[in-house]
Amino acid sequence: MVTLDEARNYLKVDTNLDDALIQDCLDGAIGFVKDLLRVEYFKDFKKKEKSLIKVAIFYALHFLYEGRGNANHHELMKTLRSLLSGIRSIEF
């Protein structure tokens, strides 16, 4: 859903020196969003919903990358829940 190049662009990182860290943060962000949505894949969502999911992934990515070392994950999850509550699956 979000490529490493898109992530690097979103974070305004011009070099590939942090690619491994950015990819790890991106994987974590995608994992958080999937867990909150209670899904394994994003393929069944509509285009508008996928746009919202992408925003949530970018938000979590920024939070994890820029806040590494002192991030408040409770606040991250609270914001992601607010963003995604309208498309969250009721069941696991």
PDB file with one MODEL, atoms N, CA, C and O in Angstrom:
MODEL        1
ATOM      1  N   MET A   1       0.825  -1.197   0.000  1.00  0.00           N
ATOM      2  CA  MET A   1       0.000   0.000   0.000  1.00  0.00           C
ATOM      3  C   MET A   1       0.867   1.258   0.000  1.00  0.00           C
ATOM      4  O   MET A   1       0.553   2.222  -0.698  1.00  0.00           O
ATOM      5  N   VAL A   2       1.942   1.262   0.765  1.00  0.00           N
ATOM      6  CA  VAL A   2       2.886   2.371   0.792  1.00  0.00           C
ATOM      7  C   VAL A   2       4.271   1.809   0.485  1.00  0.00           C
ATOM      8  O   VAL A   2       4.727   0.873   1.141  1.00  0.00           O
ATOM      9  N   THR A   3       4.927   2.379  -0.503  1.00  0.00           N
ATOM     10  CA  THR A   3       6.255   1.906  -0.878  1.00  0.00           C
ATOM     11  C   THR A   3       7.326   2.630  -0.062  1.00  0.00           C
ATOM     12  O   THR A   3       7.062   3.653   0.570  1.00  0.00           O
ATOM     13  N   LEU A   4       8.527   2.083  -0.092  1.00  0.00           N
ATOM     14  CA  LEU A   4       9.654   2.718   0.586  1.00  0.00           C
ATOM     15  C   LEU A   4       9.913   4.106  -0.001  1.00  0.00           C
ATOM     16  O   LEU A   4      10.212   5.040   0.743  1.00  0.00           O
ATOM     17  N   ASP A   5       9.805   4.252  -1.305  1.00  0.00           N
ATOM     18  CA  ASP A   5      10.000   5.567  -1.927  1.00  0.00           C
ATOM     19  C   ASP A   5       8.955   6.568  -1.455  1.00  0.00           C
ATOM     20  O   ASP A   5       9.283   7.722  -1.177  1.00  0.00           O
ATOM     21  N   GLU A   6       7.697   6.138  -1.363  1.00  0.00           N
ATOM     22  CA  GLU A   6       6.643   7.025  -0.854  1.00  0.00           C
ATOM     23  C   GLU A   6       6.915   7.396   0.597  1.00  0.00           C
ATOM     24  O   GLU A   6       6.720   8.543   1.000  1.00  0.00           O
ATOM     25  N   ALA A   7       7.365   6.424   1.378  1.00  0.00           N
ATOM     26  CA  ALA A   7       7.659   6.679   2.786  1.00  0.00           C
ATOM     27  C   ALA A   7       8.805   7.675   2.923  1.00  0.00           C
ATOM     28  O   ALA A   7       8.730   8.615   3.714  1.00  0.00           O
ATOM     29  N   ARG A   8       9.858   7.465   2.151  1.00  0.00           N
ATOM     30  CA  ARG A   8      11.012   8.365   2.194  1.00  0.00           C
ATOM     31  C   ARG A   8      10.584   9.776   1.782  1.00  0.00           C
ATOM     32  O   ARG A   8      11.003  10.756   2.398  1.00  0.00           O
ATOM     33  N   ASN A   9       9.759   9.879   0.752  1.00  0.00           N
ATOM     34  CA  ASN A   9       9.259  11.175   0.300  1.00  0.00           C
ATOM     35  C   ASN A   9       8.403  11.836   1.383  1.00  0.00           C
ATOM     36  O   ASN A   9       8.559  13.026   1.657  1.00  0.00           O
ATOM     37  N   TYR A  10       7.513  11.079   1.990  1.00  0.00           N
ATOM     38  CA  TYR A  10       6.643  11.614   3.045  1.00  0.00           C
ATOM     39  C   TYR A  10       7.459  12.139   4.217  1.00  0.00           C
ATOM     40  O   TYR A  10       7.140  13.181   4.790  1.00  0.00           O
ATOM     41  N   LEU A  11       8.515  11.409   4.572  1.00  0.00           N
ATOM     42  CA  LEU A  11       9.368  11.804   5.695  1.00  0.00           C
ATOM     43  C   LEU A  11      10.384  12.874   5.306  1.00  0.00           C
ATOM     44  O   LEU A  11      11.120  13.371   6.157  1.00  0.00           O
ATOM     45  N   LYS A  12      10.425  13.230   4.022  1.00  0.00           N
ATOM     46  CA  LYS A  12      11.368  14.218   3.504  1.00  0.00           C
ATOM     47  C   LYS A  12      12.821  13.791   3.742  1.00  0.00           C
ATOM     48  O   LYS A  12      13.662  14.589   4.156  1.00  0.00           O
ATOM     49  N   VAL A  13      13.086  12.514   3.471  1.00  0.00           N
ATOM     50  CA  VAL A  13      14.432  11.951   3.568  1.00  0.00           C
ATOM     51  C   VAL A  13      14.969  11.823   2.150  1.00  0.00           C
ATOM     52  O   VAL A  13      14.388  11.125   1.319  1.00  0.00           O
ATOM     53  N   ASP A  14      16.074  12.497   1.880  1.00  0.00           N
ATOM     54  CA  ASP A  14      16.609  12.561   0.521  1.00  0.00           C
ATOM     55  C   ASP A  14      17.610  11.457   0.188  1.00  0.00           C
ATOM     56  O   ASP A  14      17.907  11.233  -0.985  1.00  0.00           O
ATOM     57  N   THR A  15      18.123  10.779   1.180  1.00  0.00           N
ATOM     58  CA  THR A  15      19.123   9.747   0.924  1.00  0.00           C
ATOM     59  C   THR A  15      18.549   8.382   1.266  1.00  0.00           C
ATOM     60  O   THR A  15      17.455   8.270   1.820  1.00  0.00           O
ATOM     61  N   ASN A  16      19.308   7.347   0.924  1.00  0.00           N
ATOM     62  CA  ASN A  16      18.862   5.994   1.256  1.00  0.00           C
ATOM     63  C   ASN A  16      19.595   5.442   2.481  1.00  0.00           C
ATOM     64  O   ASN A  16      19.555   4.239   2.736  1.00  0.00           O
ATOM     65  N   LEU A  17      20.255   6.306   3.230  1.00  0.00           N
ATOM     66  CA  LEU A  17      21.025   5.870   4.396  1.00  0.00           C
ATOM     67  C   LEU A  17      20.141   5.257   5.491  1.00  0.00           C
ATOM     68  O   LEU A  17      20.573   4.353   6.205  1.00  0.00           O
ATOM     69  N   ASP A  18      18.927   5.743   5.616  1.00  0.00           N
ATOM     70  CA  ASP A  18      18.007   5.255   6.651  1.00  0.00           C
ATOM     71  C   ASP A  18      16.975   4.268   6.110  1.00  0.00           C
ATOM     72  O   ASP A  18      15.980   3.995   6.782  1.00  0.00           O
ATOM     73  N   ASP A  19      17.189   3.738   4.930  1.00  0.00           N
ATOM     74  CA  ASP A  19      16.183   2.877   4.303  1.00  0.00           C
ATOM     75  C   ASP A  19      15.774   1.694   5.176  1.00  0.00           C
ATOM     76  O   ASP A  19      14.588   1.375   5.259  1.00  0.00           O
ATOM     77  N   ALA A  20      16.720   1.047   5.817  1.00  0.00           N
ATOM     78  CA  ALA A  20      16.388  -0.118   6.657  1.00  0.00           C
ATOM     79  C   ALA A  20      15.498   0.312   7.821  1.00  0.00           C
ATOM     80  O   ALA A  20      14.514  -0.357   8.136  1.00  0.00           O
ATOM     81  N   LEU A  21      15.846   1.427   8.456  1.00  0.00           N
ATOM     82  CA  LEU A  21      15.046   1.930   9.576  1.00  0.00           C
ATOM     83  C   LEU A  21      13.666   2.372   9.099  1.00  0.00           C
ATOM     84  O   LEU A  21      12.657   2.079   9.741  1.00  0.00           O
ATOM     85  N   ILE A  22      13.628   3.074   7.979  1.00  0.00           N
ATOM     86  CA  ILE A  22      12.335   3.522   7.439  1.00  0.00           C
ATOM     87  C   ILE A  22      11.464   2.325   7.091  1.00  0.00           C
ATOM     88  O   ILE A  22      10.262   2.336   7.360  1.00  0.00           O
ATOM     89  N   GLN A  23      12.052   1.296   6.497  1.00  0.00           N
ATOM     90  CA  GLN A  23      11.278   0.097   6.149  1.00  0.00           C
ATOM     91  C   GLN A  23      10.749  -0.586   7.399  1.00  0.00           C
ATOM     92  O   GLN A  23       9.606  -1.045   7.415  1.00  0.00           O
ATOM     93  N   ASP A  24      11.563  -0.661   8.448  1.00  0.00           N
ATOM     94  CA  ASP A  24      11.102  -1.253   9.711  1.00  0.00           C
ATOM     95  C   ASP A  24       9.949  -0.448  10.302  1.00  0.00           C
ATOM     96  O   ASP A  24       8.957  -1.018  10.756  1.00  0.00           O
ATOM     97  N   CYS A  25      10.082   0.874  10.296  1.00  0.00           N
ATOM     98  CA  CYS A  25       9.003   1.729  10.806  1.00  0.00           C
ATOM     99  C   CYS A  25       7.754   1.600   9.951  1.00  0.00           C
ATOM    100  O   CYS A  25       6.639   1.590  10.474  1.00  0.00           O
ATOM    101  N   LEU A  26       7.932   1.503   8.641  1.00  0.00           N
ATOM    102  CA  LEU A  26       6.800   1.327   7.734  1.00  0.00           C
ATOM    103  C   LEU A  26       6.105  -0.003   7.994  1.00  0.00           C
ATOM    104  O   LEU A  26       4.877  -0.061   8.045  1.00  0.00           O
ATOM    105  N   ASP A  27       6.874  -1.059   8.156  1.00  0.00           N
ATOM    106  CA  ASP A  27       6.286  -2.370   8.467  1.00  0.00           C
ATOM    107  C   ASP A  27       5.515  -2.317   9.781  1.00  0.00           C
ATOM    108  O   ASP A  27       4.432  -2.891   9.896  1.00  0.00           O
ATOM    109  N   GLY A  28       6.076  -1.627  10.768  1.00  0.00           N
ATOM    110  CA  GLY A  28       5.380  -1.472  12.047  1.00  0.00           C
ATOM    111  C   GLY A  28       4.098  -0.681  11.906  1.00  0.00           C
ATOM    112  O   GLY A  28       3.072  -1.037  12.486  1.00  0.00           O
ATOM    113  N   ALA A  29       4.156   0.399  11.130  1.00  0.00           N
ATOM    114  CA  ALA A  29       2.966   1.236  10.909  1.00  0.00           C
ATOM    115  C   ALA A  29       1.865   0.444  10.221  1.00  0.00           C
ATOM    116  O   ALA A  29       0.700   0.522  10.611  1.00  0.00           O
ATOM    117  N   ILE A  30       2.232  -0.315   9.202  1.00  0.00           N
ATOM    118  CA  ILE A  30       1.251  -1.143   8.497  1.00  0.00           C
ATOM    119  C   ILE A  30       0.671  -2.187   9.446  1.00  0.00           C
ATOM    120  O   ILE A  30      -0.529  -2.457   9.418  1.00  0.00           O
ATOM    121  N   GLY A  31       1.516  -2.767  10.279  1.00  0.00           N
ATOM    122  CA  GLY A  31       1.047  -3.747  11.259  1.00  0.00           C
ATOM    123  C   GLY A  31       0.061  -3.153  12.252  1.00  0.00           C
ATOM    124  O   GLY A  31      -0.956  -3.771  12.568  1.00  0.00           O
ATOM    125  N   PHE A  32       0.362  -1.941  12.751  1.00  0.00           N
ATOM    126  CA  PHE A  32      -0.560  -1.269  13.673  1.00  0.00           C
ATOM    127  C   PHE A  32      -1.923  -1.067  13.011  1.00  0.00           C
ATOM    128  O   PHE A  32      -2.961  -1.342  13.611  1.00  0.00           O
ATOM    129  N   VAL A  33      -1.906  -0.586  11.770  1.00  0.00           N
ATOM    130  CA  VAL A  33      -3.161  -0.302  11.065  1.00  0.00           C
ATOM    131  C   VAL A  33      -3.940  -1.589  10.808  1.00  0.00           C
ATOM    132  O   VAL A  33      -5.155  -1.626  11.007  1.00  0.00           O
ATOM    133  N   LYS A  34      -3.264  -2.631  10.375  1.00  0.00           N
ATOM    134  CA  LYS A  34      -3.947  -3.914  10.161  1.00  0.00           C
ATOM    135  C   LYS A  34      -4.543  -4.446  11.461  1.00  0.00           C
ATOM    136  O   LYS A  34      -5.673  -4.934  11.476  1.00  0.00           O
ATOM    137  N   ASP A  35      -3.787  -4.352  12.542  1.00  0.00           N
ATOM    138  CA  ASP A  35      -4.290  -4.825  13.837  1.00  0.00           C
ATOM    139  C   ASP A  35      -5.522  -4.044  14.267  1.00  0.00           C
ATOM    140  O   ASP A  35      -6.500  -4.629  14.731  1.00  0.00           O
ATOM    141  N   LEU A  36      -5.477  -2.735  14.116  1.00  0.00           N
ATOM    142  CA  LEU A  36      -6.631  -1.919  14.503  1.00  0.00           C
ATOM    143  C   LEU A  36      -7.844  -2.184  13.631  1.00  0.00           C
ATOM    144  O   LEU A  36      -8.978  -2.173  14.112  1.00  0.00           O
ATOM    145  N   LEU A  37      -7.608  -2.422  12.352  1.00  0.00           N
ATOM    146  CA  LEU A  37      -8.723  -2.716  11.442  1.00  0.00           C
ATOM    147  C   LEU A  37      -9.184  -4.166  11.537  1.00  0.00           C
ATOM    148  O   LEU A  37     -10.244  -4.536  11.032  1.00  0.00           O
ATOM    149  N   ARG A  38      -8.359  -4.977  12.198  1.00  0.00           N
ATOM    150  CA  ARG A  38      -8.647  -6.409  12.349  1.00  0.00           C
ATOM    151  C   ARG A  38      -8.716  -7.107  11.000  1.00  0.00           C
ATOM    152  O   ARG A  38      -9.625  -7.893  10.732  1.00  0.00           O
ATOM    153  N   VAL A  39      -7.729  -6.802  10.152  1.00  0.00           N
ATOM    154  CA  VAL A  39      -7.660  -7.397   8.825  1.00  0.00           C
ATOM    155  C   VAL A  39      -6.251  -7.912   8.563  1.00  0.00           C
ATOM    156  O   VAL A  39      -5.285  -7.518   9.216  1.00  0.00           O
ATOM    157  N   GLU A  40      -6.170  -8.798   7.594  1.00  0.00           N
ATOM    158  CA  GLU A  40      -4.870  -9.312   7.172  1.00  0.00           C
ATOM    159  C   GLU A  40      -4.393  -8.608   5.899  1.00  0.00           C
ATOM    160  O   GLU A  40      -3.191  -8.491   5.657  1.00  0.00           O
ATOM    161  N   TYR A  41      -5.361  -8.135   5.081  1.00  0.00           N
ATOM    162  CA  TYR A  41      -5.057  -7.481   3.812  1.00  0.00           C
ATOM    163  C   TYR A  41      -5.924  -6.237   3.662  1.00  0.00           C
ATOM    164  O   TYR A  41      -6.968  -6.115   4.302  1.00  0.00           O
ATOM    165  N   PHE A  42      -5.481  -5.319   2.812  1.00  0.00           N
ATOM    166  CA  PHE A  42      -6.245  -4.099   2.538  1.00  0.00           C
ATOM    167  C   PHE A  42      -7.044  -4.190   1.242  1.00  0.00           C
ATOM    168  O   PHE A  42      -7.747  -3.243   0.887  1.00  0.00           O
ATOM    169  N   LYS A  43      -6.951  -5.293   0.541  1.00  0.00           N
ATOM    170  CA  LYS A  43      -7.510  -5.388  -0.818  1.00  0.00           C
ATOM    171  C   LYS A  43      -9.032  -5.255  -0.888  1.00  0.00           C
ATOM    172  O   LYS A  43      -9.557  -4.866  -1.931  1.00  0.00           O
ATOM    173  N   ASP A  44      -9.749  -5.563   0.182  1.00  0.00           N
ATOM    174  CA  ASP A  44     -11.210  -5.548   0.124  1.00  0.00           C
ATOM    175  C   ASP A  44     -11.820  -4.181   0.435  1.00  0.00           C
ATOM    176  O   ASP A  44     -13.043  -4.037   0.440  1.00  0.00           O
ATOM    177  N   PHE A  45     -10.987  -3.188   0.690  1.00  0.00           N
ATOM    178  CA  PHE A  45     -11.498  -1.857   1.001  1.00  0.00           C
ATOM    179  C   PHE A  45     -11.751  -1.066  -0.275  1.00  0.00           C
ATOM    180  O   PHE A  45     -11.107  -1.294  -1.298  1.00  0.00           O
ATOM    181  N   LYS A  46     -12.685  -0.144  -0.201  1.00  0.00           N
ATOM    182  CA  LYS A  46     -12.990   0.738  -1.328  1.00  0.00           C
ATOM    183  C   LYS A  46     -11.894   1.797  -1.459  1.00  0.00           C
ATOM    184  O   LYS A  46     -11.103   1.995  -0.537  1.00  0.00           O
ATOM    185  N   LYS A  47     -11.852   2.467  -2.596  1.00  0.00           N
ATOM    186  CA  LYS A  47     -10.806   3.450  -2.884  1.00  0.00           C
ATOM    187  C   LYS A  47     -10.739   4.545  -1.808  1.00  0.00           C
ATOM    188  O   LYS A  47      -9.652   4.902  -1.353  1.00  0.00           O
ATOM    189  N   LYS A  48     -11.876   5.064  -1.412  1.00  0.00           N
ATOM    190  CA  LYS A  48     -11.920   6.129  -0.395  1.00  0.00           C
ATOM    191  C   LYS A  48     -11.385   5.607   0.937  1.00  0.00           C
ATOM    192  O   LYS A  48     -10.666   6.314   1.643  1.00  0.00           O
ATOM    193  N   GLU A  49     -11.732   4.388   1.272  1.00  0.00           N
ATOM    194  CA  GLU A  49     -11.250   3.786   2.517  1.00  0.00           C
ATOM    195  C   GLU A  49      -9.738   3.548   2.456  1.00  0.00           C
ATOM    196  O   GLU A  49      -9.034   3.735   3.448  1.00  0.00           O
ATOM    197  N   LYS A  50      -9.250   3.136   1.290  1.00  0.00           N
ATOM    198  CA  LYS A  50      -7.812   2.919   1.122  1.00  0.00           C
ATOM    199  C   LYS A  50      -7.036   4.221   1.279  1.00  0.00           C
ATOM    200  O   LYS A  50      -5.917   4.221   1.791  1.00  0.00           O
ATOM    201  N   SER A  51      -7.619   5.319   0.845  1.00  0.00           N
ATOM    202  CA  SER A  51      -6.981   6.620   1.033  1.00  0.00           C
ATOM    203  C   SER A  51      -6.846   6.942   2.510  1.00  0.00           C
ATOM    204  O   SER A  51      -5.807   7.437   2.948  1.00  0.00           O
ATOM    205  N   LEU A  52      -7.882   6.667   3.273  1.00  0.00           N
ATOM    206  CA  LEU A  52      -7.841   6.885   4.723  1.00  0.00           C
ATOM    207  C   LEU A  52      -6.813   5.965   5.385  1.00  0.00           C
ATOM    208  O   LEU A  52      -6.087   6.381   6.288  1.00  0.00           O
ATOM    209  N   ILE A  53      -6.760   4.731   4.935  1.00  0.00           N
ATOM    210  CA  ILE A  53      -5.778   3.781   5.463  1.00  0.00           C
ATOM    211  C   ILE A  53      -4.363   4.278   5.191  1.00  0.00           C
ATOM    212  O   ILE A  53      -3.487   4.178   6.050  1.00  0.00           O
ATOM    213  N   LYS A  54      -4.146   4.807   4.007  1.00  0.00           N
ATOM    214  CA  LYS A  54      -2.824   5.327   3.645  1.00  0.00           C
ATOM    215  C   LYS A  54      -2.445   6.506   4.540  1.00  0.00           C
ATOM    216  O   LYS A  54      -1.298   6.610   4.974  1.00  0.00           O
ATOM    217  N   VAL A  55      -3.389   7.383   4.814  1.00  0.00           N
ATOM    218  CA  VAL A  55      -3.141   8.506   5.727  1.00  0.00           C
ATOM    219  C   VAL A  55      -2.747   7.984   7.103  1.00  0.00           C
ATOM    220  O   VAL A  55      -1.811   8.494   7.719  1.00  0.00           O
ATOM    221  N   ALA A  56      -3.457   6.970   7.585  1.00  0.00           N
ATOM    222  CA  ALA A  56      -3.154   6.391   8.895  1.00  0.00           C
ATOM    223  C   ALA A  56      -1.762   5.762   8.908  1.00  0.00           C
ATOM    224  O   ALA A  56      -1.029   5.894   9.888  1.00  0.00           O
ATOM    225  N   ILE A  57      -1.399   5.084   7.827  1.00  0.00           N
ATOM    226  CA  ILE A  57      -0.064   4.482   7.738  1.00  0.00           C
ATOM    227  C   ILE A  57       0.998   5.573   7.753  1.00  0.00           C
ATOM    228  O   ILE A  57       1.998   5.451   8.460  1.00  0.00           O
ATOM    229  N   PHE A  58       0.796   6.638   6.983  1.00  0.00           N
ATOM    230  CA  PHE A  58       1.765   7.739   6.976  1.00  0.00           C
ATOM    231  C   PHE A  58       1.874   8.388   8.356  1.00  0.00           C
ATOM    232  O   PHE A  58       2.972   8.715   8.806  1.00  0.00           O
ATOM    233  N   TYR A  59       0.745   8.572   9.018  1.00  0.00           N
ATOM    234  CA  TYR A  59       0.766   9.160  10.368  1.00  0.00           C
ATOM    235  C   TYR A  59       1.584   8.284  11.313  1.00  0.00           C
ATOM    236  O   TYR A  59       2.447   8.779  12.037  1.00  0.00           O
ATOM    237  N   ALA A  60       1.309   6.997  11.301  1.00  0.00           N
ATOM    238  CA  ALA A  60       2.024   6.076  12.190  1.00  0.00           C
ATOM    239  C   ALA A  60       3.507   6.012  11.818  1.00  0.00           C
ATOM    240  O   ALA A  60       4.365   5.965  12.699  1.00  0.00           O
ATOM    241  N   LEU A  61       3.806   6.009  10.535  1.00  0.00           N
ATOM    242  CA  LEU A  61       5.195   5.999  10.082  1.00  0.00           C
ATOM    243  C   LEU A  61       5.947   7.211  10.619  1.00  0.00           C
ATOM    244  O   LEU A  61       7.035   7.076  11.178  1.00  0.00           O
ATOM    245  N   HIS A  62       5.373   8.374  10.452  1.00  0.00           N
ATOM    246  CA  HIS A  62       6.009   9.599  10.945  1.00  0.00           C
ATOM    247  C   HIS A  62       6.207   9.529  12.453  1.00  0.00           C
ATOM    248  O   HIS A  62       7.270   9.878  12.966  1.00  0.00           O
ATOM    249  N   PHE A  63       5.195   9.083  13.144  1.00  0.00           N
ATOM    250  CA  PHE A  63       5.246   8.966  14.603  1.00  0.00           C
ATOM    251  C   PHE A  63       6.388   8.050  15.022  1.00  0.00           C
ATOM    252  O   PHE A  63       7.158   8.388  15.921  1.00  0.00           O
ATOM    253  N   LEU A  64       6.500   6.897  14.378  1.00  0.00           N
ATOM    254  CA  LEU A  64       7.532   5.917  14.732  1.00  0.00           C
ATOM    255  C   LEU A  64       8.928   6.386  14.332  1.00  0.00           C
ATOM    256  O   LEU A  64       9.882   6.207  15.090  1.00  0.00           O
ATOM    257  N   TYR A  65       9.053   6.974  13.170  1.00  0.00           N
ATOM    258  CA  TYR A  65      10.373   7.387  12.669  1.00  0.00           C
ATOM    259  C   TYR A  65      10.890   8.624  13.407  1.00  0.00           C
ATOM    260  O   TYR A  65      12.021   8.639  13.893  1.00  0.00           O
ATOM    261  N   GLU A  66      10.067   9.643  13.484  1.00  0.00           N
ATOM    262  CA  GLU A  66      10.505  10.895  14.112  1.00  0.00           C
ATOM    263  C   GLU A  66      10.532  10.803  15.637  1.00  0.00           C
ATOM    264  O   GLU A  66      11.320  11.494  16.283  1.00  0.00           O
ATOM    265  N   GLY A  67       9.688   9.968  16.209  1.00  0.00           N
ATOM    266  CA  GLY A  67       9.598   9.882  17.664  1.00  0.00           C
ATOM    267  C   GLY A  67      10.368   8.724  18.266  1.00  0.00           C
ATOM    268  O   GLY A  67      10.206   8.411  19.445  1.00  0.00           O
ATOM    269  N   ARG A  68      11.209   8.083  17.459  1.00  0.00           N
ATOM    270  CA  ARG A  68      11.930   6.919  17.966  1.00  0.00           C
ATOM    271  C   ARG A  68      12.729   7.298  19.208  1.00  0.00           C
ATOM    272  O   ARG A  68      13.394   8.332  19.274  1.00  0.00           O
ATOM    273  N   GLY A  69      12.628   6.422  20.169  1.00  0.00           N
ATOM    274  CA  GLY A  69      13.330   6.644  21.421  1.00  0.00           C
ATOM    275  C   GLY A  69      12.469   7.257  22.508  1.00  0.00           C
ATOM    276  O   GLY A  69      12.730   7.038  23.691  1.00  0.00           O
ATOM    277  N   ASN A  70      11.459   8.014  22.143  1.00  0.00           N
ATOM    278  CA  ASN A  70      10.605   8.630  23.168  1.00  0.00           C
ATOM    279  C   ASN A  70       9.152   8.734  22.719  1.00  0.00           C
ATOM    280  O   ASN A  70       8.442   9.654  23.123  1.00  0.00           O
ATOM    281  N   ALA A  71       8.713   7.809  21.896  1.00  0.00           N
ATOM    282  CA  ALA A  71       7.348   7.841  21.372  1.00  0.00           C
ATOM    283  C   ALA A  71       6.345   7.336  22.414  1.00  0.00           C
ATOM    284  O   ALA A  71       6.613   6.380  23.142  1.00  0.00           O
ATOM    285  N   ASN A  72       5.199   7.990  22.468  1.00  0.00           N
ATOM    286  CA  ASN A  72       4.102   7.586  23.340  1.00  0.00           C
ATOM    287  C   ASN A  72       3.127   6.764  22.490  1.00  0.00           C
ATOM    288  O   ASN A  72       2.258   7.319  21.817  1.00  0.00           O
ATOM    289  N   HIS A  73       3.281   5.456  22.528  1.00  0.00           N
ATOM    290  CA  HIS A  73       2.479   4.589  21.656  1.00  0.00           C
ATOM    291  C   HIS A  73       1.002   4.593  22.027  1.00  0.00           C
ATOM    292  O   HIS A  73       0.157   4.295  21.183  1.00  0.00           O
ATOM    293  N   HIS A  74       0.682   4.920  23.254  1.00  0.00           N
ATOM    294  CA  HIS A  74      -0.723   5.023  23.647  1.00  0.00           C
ATOM    295  C   HIS A  74      -1.404   6.137  22.834  1.00  0.00           C
ATOM    296  O   HIS A  74      -2.522   5.963  22.349  1.00  0.00           O
ATOM    297  N   GLU A  75      -0.727   7.267  22.694  1.00  0.00           N
ATOM    298  CA  GLU A  75      -1.271   8.377  21.904  1.00  0.00           C
ATOM    299  C   GLU A  75      -1.392   8.002  20.430  1.00  0.00           C
ATOM    300  O   GLU A  75      -2.367   8.358  19.768  1.00  0.00           O
ATOM    301  N   LEU A  76      -0.396   7.282  19.924  1.00  0.00           N
ATOM    302  CA  LEU A  76      -0.446   6.826  18.532  1.00  0.00           C
ATOM    303  C   LEU A  76      -1.677   5.956  18.305  1.00  0.00           C
ATOM    304  O   LEU A  76      -2.431   6.180  17.358  1.00  0.00           O
ATOM    305  N   MET A  77      -1.879   4.984  19.155  1.00  0.00           N
ATOM    306  CA  MET A  77      -3.006   4.063  18.983  1.00  0.00           C
ATOM    307  C   MET A  77      -4.341   4.783  19.128  1.00  0.00           C
ATOM    308  O   MET A  77      -5.298   4.472  18.419  1.00  0.00           O
ATOM    309  N   LYS A  78      -4.407   5.738  20.038  1.00  0.00           N
ATOM    310  CA  LYS A  78      -5.634   6.510  20.226  1.00  0.00           C
ATOM    311  C   LYS A  78      -5.978   7.293  18.950  1.00  0.00           C
ATOM    312  O   LYS A  78      -7.135   7.330  18.533  1.00  0.00           O
ATOM    313  N   THR A  79      -4.983   7.905  18.347  1.00  0.00           N
ATOM    314  CA  THR A  79      -5.209   8.666  17.116  1.00  0.00           C
ATOM    315  C   THR A  79      -5.591   7.741  15.969  1.00  0.00           C
ATOM    316  O   THR A  79      -6.507   8.044  15.204  1.00  0.00           O
ATOM    317  N   LEU A  80      -4.893   6.613  15.847  1.00  0.00           N
ATOM    318  CA  LEU A  80      -5.223   5.663  14.780  1.00  0.00           C
ATOM    319  C   LEU A  80      -6.641   5.123  14.942  1.00  0.00           C
ATOM    320  O   LEU A  80      -7.366   4.983  13.957  1.00  0.00           O
ATOM    321  N   ARG A  81      -7.039   4.822  16.168  1.00  0.00           N
ATOM    322  CA  ARG A  81      -8.418   4.358  16.402  1.00  0.00           C
ATOM    323  C   ARG A  81      -9.426   5.404  15.950  1.00  0.00           C
ATOM    324  O   ARG A  81     -10.444   5.075  15.342  1.00  0.00           O
ATOM    325  N   SER A  82      -9.139   6.665  16.251  1.00  0.00           N
ATOM    326  CA  SER A  82     -10.041   7.747  15.835  1.00  0.00           C
ATOM    327  C   SER A  82     -10.115   7.848  14.320  1.00  0.00           C
ATOM    328  O   SER A  82     -11.198   7.994  13.753  1.00  0.00           O
ATOM    329  N   LEU A  83      -8.962   7.769  13.668  1.00  0.00           N
ATOM    330  CA  LEU A  83      -8.936   7.853  12.206  1.00  0.00           C
ATOM    331  C   LEU A  83      -9.684   6.719  11.534  1.00  0.00           C
ATOM    332  O   LEU A  83     -10.370   6.924  10.533  1.00  0.00           O
ATOM    333  N   LEU A  84      -9.550   5.520  12.086  1.00  0.00           N
ATOM    334  CA  LEU A  84     -10.013   4.309  11.407  1.00  0.00           C
ATOM    335  C   LEU A  84     -11.322   3.734  11.946  1.00  0.00           C
ATOM    336  O   LEU A  84     -11.794   2.711  11.451  1.00  0.00           O
ATOM    337  N   SER A  85     -11.905   4.369  12.940  1.00  0.00           N
ATOM    338  CA  SER A  85     -13.084   3.786  13.597  1.00  0.00           C
ATOM    339  C   SER A  85     -14.244   3.536  12.644  1.00  0.00           C
ATOM    340  O   SER A  85     -14.999   2.583  12.834  1.00  0.00           O
ATOM    341  N   GLY A  86     -14.397   4.359  11.640  1.00  0.00           N
ATOM    342  CA  GLY A  86     -15.509   4.199  10.704  1.00  0.00           C
ATOM    343  C   GLY A  86     -15.382   3.022   9.756  1.00  0.00           C
ATOM    344  O   GLY A  86     -16.379   2.589   9.177  1.00  0.00           O
ATOM    345  N   ILE A  87     -14.183   2.498   9.586  1.00  0.00           N
ATOM    346  CA  ILE A  87     -13.985   1.367   8.664  1.00  0.00           C
ATOM    347  C   ILE A  87     -13.453   0.139   9.371  1.00  0.00           C
ATOM    348  O   ILE A  87     -13.085  -0.841   8.723  1.00  0.00           O
ATOM    349  N   ARG A  88     -13.406   0.181  10.676  1.00  0.00           N
ATOM    350  CA  ARG A  88     -12.882  -0.937  11.464  1.00  0.00           C
ATOM    351  C   ARG A  88     -13.853  -2.110  11.460  1.00  0.00           C
ATOM    352  O   ARG A  88     -15.061  -1.940  11.621  1.00  0.00           O
ATOM    353  N   SER A  89     -13.307  -3.281  11.276  1.00  0.00           N
ATOM    354  CA  SER A  89     -14.124  -4.492  11.292  1.00  0.00           C
ATOM    355  C   SER A  89     -14.625  -4.758  12.713  1.00  0.00           C
ATOM    356  O   SER A  89     -13.894  -4.574  13.686  1.00  0.00           O
ATOM    357  N   ILE A  90     -15.864  -5.188  12.812  1.00  0.00           N
ATOM    358  CA  ILE A  90     -16.451  -5.475  14.124  1.00  0.00           C
ATOM    359  C   ILE A  90     -15.871  -6.761  14.701  1.00  0.00           C
ATOM    360  O   ILE A  90     -15.652  -6.865  15.908  1.00  0.00           O
ATOM    361  N   GLU A  91     -15.629  -7.715  13.854  1.00  0.00           N
ATOM    362  CA  GLU A  91     -15.151  -9.023  14.297  1.00  0.00           C
ATOM    363  C   GLU A  91     -13.695  -9.215  13.933  1.00  0.00           C
ATOM    364  O   GLU A  91     -13.165  -8.571  13.028  1.00  0.00           O
ATOM    365  N   PHE A  92     -13.063 -10.121  14.665  1.00  0.00           N
ATOM    366  CA  PHE A  92     -11.683 -10.494  14.341  1.00  0.00           C
ATOM    367  C   PHE A  92     -11.685 -11.498  13.227  1.00  0.00           C
ATOM    368  O   PHE A  92     -10.622 -11.947  12.798  1.00  0.00           O
TER     369      PHE A  92
ENDMDL
END
